[in-house]
């Protein structure tokens, strides 16, 4: 491992470079910032070797881009593309994004937004279920979101005009973009030619351990170790109950987590139930928690209440259930049904794609691990109590929508793998205990200094966080 050869004074820089490429996968001269690419270029040789050795990832660095080609062990719906306003991409935006990349690949050095829209509209007309009509405001907004995603990553750069002006009125507004071809090429690089696939399974890593064991072939311990290390950096927490016997052995080996620690600077928090890699810098995860904003802070308050309920020895014992095993098969079938058969090169297609098992499907343990269950009624009552206590510091939209607030907060906890939704409630996963005993302090605003109101500014009490004049600030979070 090349990280062991780096001097202690330079190791922090190396670990920052590793965190940057693991969290972004694509680095350009402007994305995620202007210092990222020079940092990656400095450590390109060492990172290329370590990322391949530890994870099986391939790193490609040029003068203008750095691209990490990862290995997918399973379908992951927890990291979708997002708009500039943090809205999740829907099917329409994903379709426009793919068609924009295709059009940019055929374009010259510059292109206008209306010209790009015409190319996308023409290509969309050839795909069943996809349409771009510039007469519809919803289509224009979705298209501009896709263009904005490309702009943030440096595939295109605004040279003149305004995309939002075009979205509001395509007859009066226009925008001109410079095209960075190297970024366009780096963005779309699938591990296999899509025209050679009958199934999305062909883009996933193959399950080696069970197949090898069934055939009497020695298990590839190196590849299993890579799979476990991939899980450590891709999931908020790796639970032992999700792993098969070979992966459990790899997880139990001290060097598995210690090598990830050395590469990334993360700190392994090891418990009997599994391992979580904690980022003391707060820069690797795509979701910061604890964080500001009503949803994030209500989720933290709710996590503290749930932890107190689970640990309350005087309360009635909670029922315990295993995490339901959910197969990717149904989602894979839906994706496969959308593959245009007319675009497959039959002579080159892999006929075995339908029989490849995706890696990352956990084997059913002999005795399923069970977790405490909190029912929906208790959660609804607790959220109502939190609204009664801190509601004046919440965003206005949530003060009356208790049910929506509860769903959003629980959705965040599930995304962080602190809970798991089941019928009738949620299962409480072990790492949630880190957030027990949450202490809240609310700084009060002095009404005597509120001389004027700026109607153009947001309501100062619509959010509780450190930026608000009146807010609930979490002053202490005790980890266990």
N, C-alpha and C positions, 0 to 999 in steps of 0.2 A: 504494500500500500504506500503510495507516494507521499501521503500526508505525514507519515512518520519521518520522512527525510527533511521536512520543512522546519526551519528554526522556530523556536518559541516566539520570537519577535514578529515573525511574518505569518504565523499560524492564524491569527485573527483575520488578516486580510484574505487568506486562502479560504477560511470558513465562510466569510462574507460572500466571496465569489460562488462558493458551493450553494449557499442559501439562495442567492439571486437566481441562479440557473434552475435550481429545483423548484422554485416558486413561480417562475415565469416561462420557462421552456424556450421562449424566443426573446433574444436581446437584440436591440438595434441601437443606432446612434442616439436615439431620443427615448427609447422605451426600455425599462421603466423610468430611467432617468439618463442623464448624459455621462454619468461616471460609471455606469454598469458595464458597458462594452469594453472600455479600457481595462477595467478590473478583470473581466473574463479573459481578455487577450493576454494579460500578464500571466495568468495561471492556466492557460489552455492545455498545455502538454500534461501537466500533473492531473488536472481535472479529467481530461479525456481518459487517462488510465484508471483513475479511482472510480469514476462513475461506471465504467464498463465492468471493472472487477467486482464492485459491491452490488450493483443493481442490474447490470446487463444493458444499461443505457448507452447510447452512442452520441457523442458530442461533436458537433461540426462548427468550427470557428473560422470566419473569413474576416476581411478587413471591415465589412459593413454589418455583419450579423453573427450571432452565436445561436445555434439551434440545438436543442436537446431532443433526441428521438427516444421516447420512453417505450416501455413495454407494458401493455395493458393485460392484467391478469383477469379482470372482470369488467363488466359494464359499470360505469360510475356516474350516477345521476346527480351527485352532490356538488359538482363543480361546473355549472353551466356558464356559457358566455353571458355577459351582462352589458346593459347599455350604460351610457355615461351617468345616468341617474339611478343606476343599480337595479333596474328592472331586468328580470330574467328573459333571455331570448326565447321566443316561441318558434314554432315550426316555420312560420313565414319569414322571420328574420334569419333563421339558419339557412333557408333556401336562398334568400337574397344574398347572404354573405358568400355562399358557394358560387352563385352565378356572377357576383361582382369579381371574385378572384379569377374566374374563367375569362371574363371580359377584359380585365386588366392585363391578363397574360397575353392577350392579342393586341392590346393597344400600344400606342407609341410612348413618348415621354410625358405627354400631358393629356388630360381629358377633362371635359366639362361634366358637371353633375347631370345635366339633362341628356348628354350623349351617353353617359354610363347607364342612365336609367333606360334609354332606348335599347341599348344592347341587352340589358337584363330582362326587359319586357319581352323582347323578341325570343330570347332563350327560354324564358318562363312559359311562353305560349306553347312550347314543344314538350312541356312536362305536365302530365296529368295532375291536377290538384294544385298547381302553382300558377299564379297570375300577378302581374304588376300593372296596375292601371294608374297612371299619373293623375287621372281625374279624381281619384279617391284619396282623401286626406289620410286615411288609415294606412293605405299602401305607401304613400309618400313618407309618412312618419317611420314606418318599419324599414323602408329602404334607407333613409337617412341614418337610422340607428346602425344598420349594417355598415354603411360608409364610415360612420363615426368610429366604429370598432376598428376598422382598418386604419383610419387616420391616427388613432391613439398609438398604434403599434408601428407607425412609420411606413406602412405600405404606400400610403398616399399622403401628401402634404398640401394644405390649402395655400394656393398661390394668390387667389383673388376671389372676392365675392363672399357669399354667406349661404351655407347649406340650409339653415333654418329659414332664411328668406325664401329659398326655392320651395321648401316644404310647405310654407304658408301660402305661397302664390307662385306656381311654376311659370306663369306668364311674365311675371315681373322680376323674380329672383333668379340668380344663377351663381354658380361657383366653379372655379377652375382649380384643378389639382395637378401637382407634379407627381409622377409615378416612380417609386423606387423599385425597380424590377428585382433586385436582389432580395428584398423583403417579401415581395409577392411570391417568388420562387420558394423561399424558405418556409413560408406559412403553410403551404399545402404540399406535404411530402409523406404520403401514407407509406407504411412499412411494406405493403404489397400493392401491386396494380389493382385498382378496384374492378377493372374490366375482367379480371381473372378469378373473381370470387362469386360463388353462388350464395354465400352466407356471410354474415357479419362475424361469425366465429373465426373466420380466417384471419381477422385482424387481432385476435386475442392470443395470448401465450397458451401453449398446450399444457394440459395437466400431465406431469411426468411421473409423479410419485406413485399414484395408484396403478397407472398403466404398467409401469416398470415392475411393480411388486407382483401384479397379476401374471406377468410374463416370466417371472423368475429372474429379471434383469436387475443388477445392483442399482439402487436408487442413486440418482445424481445429486449428491449432497450439496455440491457447489450451487447448482441451480435452485435447489430448495432454499438454501441460505439467501440467495438473491431475492427470491420471492418474499421471504419474511422481511428482509430489509426494505424492499419496496413498500410493503404494507406499513412499516414503521414510519416512513416519510410521507406516505400518501393518506393515511387514516389518522384521525385525532387520537385514537387509542386502538391497540390490537388486543382483543380479548382471547384468552386461551381457549375458550369454548368454541371459537369459530375455526380453529385450526385442526388439521389432521395430525396423526401421530408423528409423522416425519417433520412437519412444521413446528410442532411442539418441542421436539428435540432441538431444532435449530434455534428457536426462540429462547430456550433455557440456557444455551451456551453464552457465557458472558461476552465473548468477542463479537457476537452478532450485533448487540446494541452498542458496544463500546466503539466499534468501527464507525457506526453511524454518528456517534458523538464526536469522534475525532474529525470526521469529514465536515460536519455541519456546525459544530458548537452547540448542538442541542443537548439537553440533559435527560437521561433516561430515568423515568420514575417507574420503578418495578414493584409490582404487587403480585400476590398469588393469582389474581384474576387476569393479569396481563401486563402490558407495558404501554406507557404513554411517553412520547418524546416531547419534552417541554422546551419551548423556545424562549429563553430569557430576553432576547432582543425584541420579540413581538413582530418580526419581519418575515418569517417564513410562511406562516399560516395565511390563508386567504380570508379568514374570519378571525378578528381580534375579539377575545373574550377574557375578562370583562371589558366592556366598551361603553361608549356614550350612546345616547338615544333611548327613547322610551322602550322599544322592543328589547334591546340588549340589557338594559338595566332591570326591566321587569323579569326577564328570563333569569337574571342573576338572583334577584330577590326570591323568585319562585324556586330556584334551585336550592337556596338556603332553607326555605320552608320545607321542601321535600326531604332534604337531608335530615332536618330536625325530626320530621315525622318518622322516617325509617329508623333513626337511632333512638327514638323515644321508647324506653323500656317499660313505661307505665301504660302506653297505648296498646290497644288490641293488636295482635300479631297480624301482619299483612300477608295476603296470599302470595305465593311464589310461583312463577311460571317461567318456562324457557323462552328464549327468543324464537319466534316462529321462523322456520326455514323457508325462505322465499327463493325460488329458482329464477334464474334469468331466462329460462326457456321461452316464457310467454313474450317477454320484451324482444328477445332475439327473433322470434317468429314474426312479430309485427314489423321489425326492421327489415327482415328478409323479404317480407311481402311487398315492400316498397322498392326493392331493387329492380330497375328496369331490365328485364331479361334481354331485350333487344340490344342492350349495350354490352353484353357479356361476350367476350371472345371465346367461343366454345372450345376451339382447338387448343387454347392455352389455359382454360379454366381448370381449377383443381377439383376433381370429382369427389375428393374426400372431405371437402369443407363441412358438409353436413354432419360428419361423424366426429369432428374435433371437439373435445370438451374444453370449455373455457376454464382457465386456471382461476383460483381464488374462490371456487365454490367450496365452502367448508364441508368436511365430512361430518356426518351425524355422529356425535360422541355416544359411547355406550350408555352413559348416564348423563342426559342433557343438564347443563348448568342452568339453575333457576335464579330469578331475580325478583325482588319485591315489586308488587304492583300497586300503584296508586290509582284510584278510580276517578272518573271524570267529574263526579259530583263534588268530591273533595277538592279537586283542582279548580273547579268553577267557584266554589265558595272562597278558596284562598285568594284567587285573583280579585274577586269582589272586595275582599278585605284590604288587599293592597291598593286598590283603586280608592277605597274610602280613606285610607291613611295617607297616600301620596298622590292622589289623582290630580290635585291642583298643579302638580309639577309635570304631568304627562302631556304629550302632544294632544291637541284638542280633539282630533279624530278618534282617539282611543278612550276618552273620558266617559263616553256613553256606550261604547262598543266593547263590553267586557268579553263577550264570546270571541270576537275577532282578535282582541288583545291576547287572550289565552291561546288561541290557535297559533298566532305568530310567535309568541314566546316559546311554546312547546316545539314548534317547528325548528326554531334556532337551537334548542337543547338537543333535539334529535340529530340535527346536522352536525353538532359537536360530539355526538355519540355519548351524551350524558344520560339520555333516556331513549326508549324505543317504544313507539306507539303500537298498541294492541287494541283489540275490540274492548271498549269499556274503560280505557285508561291508558297508562304508560307503565312500562317496566323501568325501574330505576337501576341504571348501570353503575358499577363501583366508582368510577372516576368522579361522579357527581359529589361524592363526599368531600372533595377538595373545597367545595364552596359552602360548607356549613358555617354557621355563626357569622353571617353577613351583618355588618354594622353600617347603618345609614345615617348620614348627617345632612340636614337640609339648611342651606344658608338662606336666610330671609333677606329680602330687599327692603331697604329703607325708603318708605313712600315719600319722605320729605325731599328726596333728591330727584324725584320723577317729575320734572318741570314740564317736559314736552313729550309728545308721542310722535314718532316717525311712522306714518301710515304705510310707507313703502317697506318697512322692515318687518321681519317675522315677529309674531307675538313673543315677548321675552319669557313668557311662562308656558310656551307650547312644548317644551322639551325639558327633561331634567337630565343635566349633564354639566360638566365643568364650564361650558361656555355660557350657560343661561344665567340671567340675573337672579331669578328665583329657581332653585333647582334642588333635586335630591342627589347628592354626590356620595358614591360609595367610598367611604374613607378607609375602610379596612376589609380585606378579604383574607380569611385564615385558611390556609391549605392544610390538609391532613395527610 
